[in-house]
Amino acid sequence: MRWQEGFIVTCIVDSDICIDFLRKRVYAGTLFRIWMEKGLLSISAVTHLEIYAGMRQGEESDTDNFLDNMVTIPVDGPVAHMAGDIIRNLKSKGLTMSPMDSIIAASALYANVPLITNNIADYYSPHISGLVVVKGIDGYKY
């Protein structure tokens, strides 16, 4: 996905990895460097909300700086439509997904980029056409 002035968005980063980055987990910093070499990192508006809501006292400056430097994919009509389709299609297969996770997945589909997460099971990627889910660096000991 091209974003302002021709910059390319390379992936959507899920909340879990963003939080680990803010908490200075080494694997998350490494993961961000790897993906930033390819272009801009992005988050869903839901991830933006989750990060801000979970911010601890004293983390305001780092959190604001982090969020200001991420491309946030808004929840607009097309993203909401895709999220609704995801929930409905999964339901027809006997699976459920939270509205928040469906918006994150829809944001990745809308941007046509992979979703980077350690919560692979939350996204049922084999059941969501076109969704590419990439696990964060495997085997890293926190």
C-alpha positions in Angstrom: 0.0 0.0 0.0 1.3 3.4 -0.9 1.0 6.0 1.8 1.5 9.8 1.3 4.3 10.9 -1.0 4.9 7.4 -2.4 6.1 5.7 0.9 5.2 2.1 1.0 3.5 0.5 4.0 5.0 -2.9 4.6 2.9 -4.5 7.3 0.3 -4.1 10.1 1.8 -4.7 13.5 -0.6 -6.2 16.1 -1.0 -4.8 19.6 1.0 -7.5 21.3 4.2 -6.8 19.4 3.7 -3.0 19.7 3.3 -3.3 23.5 6.4 -5.5 23.7 8.3 -2.9 21.6 7.2 -0.2 24.1 8.3 -2.4 27.0 11.7 -2.7 25.3 11.5 -6.4 24.6 14.6 -7.2 22.4 12.8 -9.4 19.9 10.2 -6.6 19.2 13.0 -4.1 18.5 14.7 -6.5 16.1 11.4 -7.3 14.4 10.7 -3.6 13.9 14.1 -3.0 12.4 13.7 -5.9 10.0 10.3 -4.6 8.7 11.3 -1.0 8.7 14.1 -1.8 6.2 11.2 -2.6 3.7 9.1 0.6 4.4 6.7 2.1 6.8 5.1 0.2 9.6 1.4 0.6 10.3 -1.2 -0.3 12.9 -4.9 -0.5 12.9 -6.9 2.2 14.7 -7.9 -0.6 17.1 -4.3 -1.2 18.0 -3.8 2.5 18.4 -6.7 2.5 20.9 -5.5 -0.6 22.7 -2.0 0.8 23.2 -3.2 4.1 24.4 -5.7 2.5 26.8 -3.1 0.2 28.2 -0.5 2.9 28.7 1.0 3.0 32.2 1.8 6.1 34.2 5.1 7.5 33.1 4.8 6.0 29.6 2.9 8.9 28.0 5.8 10.5 26.2 7.2 7.2 24.8 3.7 6.1 23.8 2.8 9.3 22.1 6.1 9.3 20.2 5.6 5.7 19.1 2.0 6.3 17.9 3.0 9.6 16.1 5.6 7.6 14.1 3.2 4.8 13.0 0.8 4.9 10.1 -2.6 4.3 11.6 -5.1 2.7 9.2 -8.5 4.3 10.0 -11.7 2.3 10.5 -13.7 3.7 7.7 -16.5 2.2 5.6 -14.5 -0.2 3.6 -12.6 -1.5 6.6 -15.8 -1.9 8.6 -17.4 -3.7 5.7 -14.5 -6.1 5.4 -14.5 -6.7 9.2 -18.2 -7.5 9.1 -17.6 -10.0 6.2 -14.9 -11.7 8.2 -17.1 -12.2 11.2 -20.0 -13.4 9.1 -17.9 -15.8 7.0 -16.2 -17.2 10.1 -19.5 -17.7 11.8 -20.8 -19.7 8.9 -17.8 -22.1 9.6 -18.6 -22.3 13.3 -15.8 -19.9 14.3 -15.9 -16.7 16.2 -13.7 -13.6 16.1 -13.9 -10.5 18.2 -15.0 -7.3 16.4 -11.6 -5.8 17.5 -9.6 -8.6 15.9 -11.8 -8.6 12.8 -11.0 -4.8 12.3 -7.3 -5.5 12.7 -7.5 -8.3 10.1 -9.6 -6.1 7.8 -7.0 -3.3 8.1 -4.3 -5.7 6.9 -6.6 -6.9 4.0 -7.5 -3.3 3.1 -3.8 -2.2 3.1 -2.9 -5.5 1.3 0.0 -6.2 3.7 0.8 -9.0 6.1 -0.3 -8.8 9.8 2.6 -9.3 12.2 1.5 -10.9 15.5 2.4 -13.5 18.1 -1.3 -14.3 18.5 -1.6 -16.4 15.3 -4.6 -18.4 16.6 -6.7 -15.2 17.0 -6.8 -14.6 13.3 -7.9 -17.9 11.6 -5.8 -17.0 8.6 -6.5 -20.2 6.7 -10.2 -19.3 6.8 -9.8 -15.6 5.8 -9.2 -15.3 2.1 -6.2 -13.1 1.3 -5.1 -12.6 4.9 -1.4 -13.2 5.4 -0.4 -13.6 9.1 3.3 -13.7 10.1 4.4 -14.7 13.5 6.9 -12.5 15.3 10.4 -13.9 15.7 10.0 -17.5 16.8 11.8 -19.0 19.7 12.7 -15.8 21.4 12.8 -16.2 25.2 11.3 -13.2 26.9 
